[in-house]
Amino acid sequence: MIAFYDYQRRHPQAKADLLRIIRERGASAEFILKTASAELEEALCRGTGAAHAVCVSSATSAMMLAMKALGIGPGDEVVTPAFSYIASASAVAMVGATPVFADVDEASFTLDPAALAARLGARSKAVVAVHLCSALADMPALRRQMPKGLALVEDSATSFGAKLDGVAAGCLGDVGVYSFFPAKPLGGIGDGGAVVSADGALADTVRMLRNHGQDGKTRFTHHLLGFNSRMDEINARWLQQGLLGYPLELARKQAIALRYDEGLARLEGRVALQQRNTQDFVPHAYVIRCAERDALAAHLLARGIETRVHFSQALPLQPAFAHLGHRPGDFPVAEKLARETLAIPLHAQLSDAEVAQILQAINGFWQ
Ligand SMILES: *Cc1c(COP(=O)(O)O)cnc(C)c1O
């Protein structure tokens, strides 16, 4: 059986590492937003070139705090892609603003600049660009569609380490986020996330919002109404350690993705590959598009290969957004991707033999 994702294989030393971290953080009596979190923030800045990084409790809270810090709230509209994880739209709704969905590009799965242009209006305050699976959104093209004064929020939750023309994902818009959920590229030992920005005032506001509006100096003075979106020190240490092995892990995943590209090219017409606009990509998921998606998934499972359908429903058609009144057919590309996309296993510990076995099984579906 080739598992879609395998924590035991990814972290063979997990038990020893965790016990050491717990002893060390426990002995120093530092549990939340202390030395390790501050050091992780510095490491994130060094690793991405971001001027400011603020560690928080998840990428979902990172998105919400970024929206709040941008002053987005009731009466405002934020354009966000119709094909994504729920957080890139729910964060907008959770600060009281209205998510305005725009369709995505069929080749890259990311926000379509023309669709964005059509959905901008007088109430638009910001745009959420989501980097999805292995591709980065076309940030320059999206920015060109946006009037001055609108914020470009980057949902770079799953693209830590990716670059577009040498600039890190997360630093391409006005504010970016990373997720450290265990299965994400830089995986924590629980939930975690970060906000990155070149804007010091915005980062300071996020810093206060994550800790009930306190400034980190005077306790129990609340400058703003905020949240408890703080990072745990054990997770911060684990993530600092994870950063050390990250480049190697990323290089191996990129090599597997390129091997998949090569091995699936001959299925053109049957299997479509996600188009990436950078060599410096982070293959969080290797997602193929196939009209016979469900039959292919069953075929692979019968051969011991586990796959995933990440987003089986376009976001505007989710029950949680029923009040927006969208109907099937409103977002044809997102709905098509929801029917046709399939993620195949891609993790750094896959052997070359397993990669070959997966390719052979996919090709075998049409033989
Ligand atoms: C996982 C994910 C998030 C949310 O991250 P959490 O840390 O789980 O809150 C947001 N956007 C995208 C695209 C994601 O894949």
The ligand as a Gaussian input file, in Angstrom:
#p B3LYP/6-31G(d) Opt

LIG

0 1
 C       -4.498000      24.584000       4.629000
 C       -4.890000      25.825000       3.932000
 C       -5.316000      26.952000       4.631000
 C       -5.578000      26.955000       6.116000
 O       -4.495000      26.588000       6.898000
 P       -4.719000      26.199000       8.432000
 O       -3.353000      26.369000       9.037000
 O       -5.195000      24.785000       8.463000
 O       -5.699000      27.140000       9.015000
 C       -5.603000      28.095000       3.910000
 N       -5.491000      28.128000       2.574000
 C       -5.084000      27.059000       1.864000
 C       -4.956000      27.170000       0.378000
 C       -4.789000      25.868000       2.511000
 O       -4.440000      24.778000       1.798000

